[in-house]
Amino acid sequence: MPGADRAGAGRPVSASGGAAGAGAGVPGEGPLLLGVRHHGPGSARAVRAALEAARPGVVLVEGPPEADALIPLAAHADMRPPVALLAHAVDEPGRSAFWPLAEFSPEWVAVRWALEHDVPARFIDLPAAHTLAWRAADEDESAHADREGQAGGRGRGAGRGTPPPDVRDGPGTAVPDVRGDPLAVLAAAAGHDDPERWWEDVIEHRGVAEGDAFAPFAALEEAMTALRETGEDGEGGDEGGGAHGRDLVREAWMRLRIRAAGREFAQGVAVVCGAWHVPALRRRVAVAADRALVKGLPRTKVDMTWVPWTHRRLSRAGGYGAGIESPGWYGHLFAAADRPVERWLTGVAQLLREEDRVVSPAHVIEAVRLAEALAAVRGRPLPGLTEVTDAARAVLCDGSDVPLALVHDRLVVGDVLGEVPAGAPAVPLQRDLARSQRRLRLKPEAPERELELDLRKETDAGRSRLLHRLRLLGIGWGEPAASRSTGTFRETWRLRWEPELSVRVAEAGVWGTTVLSAATARAEADAVAARDLAEVTALAERCLLAGLPDALSPVMRILADRAALDTDVGHLAEALPALVRALRYGDVRGTDTEALAEVAAGLAERVFVGLPAACAALDADAAEEMRRHVDAVHTAVGLLGGTPAPGHGDPRPRWRAVLRTLSARDTVPGVVRGRAVRLLLDDGELAPDEAARLMGLALSPGTAPADAAAWVEGFVGGGSGGGMLLLHDERLLALIDTWLTGVPAEAFTDVLPLLRRTFSAHEPGVRRGVGELVRRGPGARGSVTGAGSGIPGFAAGLDTARADAVLPVVRLILGRDRVRDDDLTGVDTA
């Protein structure tokens, strides 16, 4: 198991095959070398059988020796694999490496056997202190970036780095790379084109014969010896560099540890390691030569602990290169003592039934028969994953790959999340986080789930604060999602715990020993480093969400200073909405926002003063950006008016005056003028007749077509609901219709993209209604919109026939069987 991959978390599982070459078949002729495939259930069963037969005095396992003190925790009642050993540099926690172990990992089985039989167990691979130091050196050498990207060991085999993907035996002839994928070479030699299938046939489906526990290891050691000789001949001997050179250093270190254990334990030594390393560990090398290889290695100070892992992260699809594509299937093979095919297909049927698919016991029986028939036709000893998948597709999924994808995701890979005892070593921040998770009953889980929070409840408010604090620290356990409720007392989160979050927690430990203190320190540092005003205002909002009163004060000081010095109206307008949104949190979270209200009111006043001048002489892109600022400020002022700061009064009248100024200035871009008119009309500050007059002026023949189209965009575009306005106001629709039909042909092509963008934002039903009105023409529009009351879109009296038609629906909505008609249709027409 070499060091980490470039993502910082991957146990570089080796490329060599599985249950390889134990040290010669008879224990007592030197160390018992049990070569394995990492995460191979067949290797795990063979290791247990060999240890039971040999009864060694010590068990040595490929892994970082800094973890020796953590081995006893493997026997803890609360330890449930998959788990991983996590090593991280003390001075740079982000530089880390994982060594994952599943229940079916041979290393895990060896450790558990040793603990169950009171036999010492030790890790003998190169220390993580050297592995992480090597990694840091690689990252510092940009010239070797490509090689470093391959150094994570993403092959199938037994704990070694990954060389180039293939070598060529001649012009145009590609053969599997012996060092990169020994499994593929062995499979090809046996006449198989699929290494995974060959491995299943040879190892996973093979039982360990009684009295012959060492035979498979001896056979695979012989095969690996031949492969290494071939690879070394092709590479010019053992003097290669890169990943190969580091393999030599690791193997020298392991030989030294094996010799030391042999001197200490007379009862015998058993070594569980990647099969590729067995020939090198068997080789007789002078002690002085091994010591020379490991002398002067770079090192760094590291901490180690156990962390939970997931089946999904054991899959190569997860990017960690653990060497198996189907951890759920391998776990099933290891756990199913008998009838693995029947049990697997029964589980598939249960999953499909939970998804409301019709699957009967007869389907399962037929699928088992088909899987066994396919195995017989293909010459396999037992049905493998390929056969049970084909049978499930044909019989249980009706030939569809859609439900089969669900089976692959939930069963073949799976979302199993391991557990680690509370007593495992951890940084103080991790311990505080674990306490908070238990107190708030917020358990980390691998599958993604949605969490609805009611902030009026103490527990839910605490959960919200914890999740927001973790986001401030860069620990993305939860991501906010759109809530089904519009109330500010509701929050929706999507939660999913990923193993690499343990690294993020270790990194965040530099900010404090508790989540609260760390988030506070991080917020203060981020406020000082913020590049613009919007970042500081967003940070103030996050401090309120996270419940960080100690951080809010310095953030507000920095915010006030930045706001006083920033003269860019766009920056001020961009910063105001976040501040005003934050003011609303005081009602639900009980946060004192008086200082925030003072800054927000001052910021709003500066926007009011500078906005008209800032809207002059803008190009199309800048005008559209300013229109978005106007929308945001309008929403913010509406919220701010409900909670005005002491001494400032209601800002809404002042804002309306600014909108009137914008709507009347010819130097203001059309899209901003149109939006100002629309906002005034929606607020009832502008009469419909006056809005129609302003539109008529904007769409008059003297206005350039492009500017007129921009005015229309501002008035009815941008998802503002302008389409409904056109449906119910015949005059406005007629003005746009008349202007559009009068646009000169040479200018129509220029304004068409803007108009398409304007009307494409409307709902399909609205677009269809507007199109119907235009098709009917001005004379027939009254039949759709209604007229006669003087108010466009409304008739003079109540249409009782149309009202009666909706009464059943209203009763259904209200949930009342009997509702008096007078309650629903009574209208005071006095």
Disulfide bonds with the S-S distance in Angstrom:
none
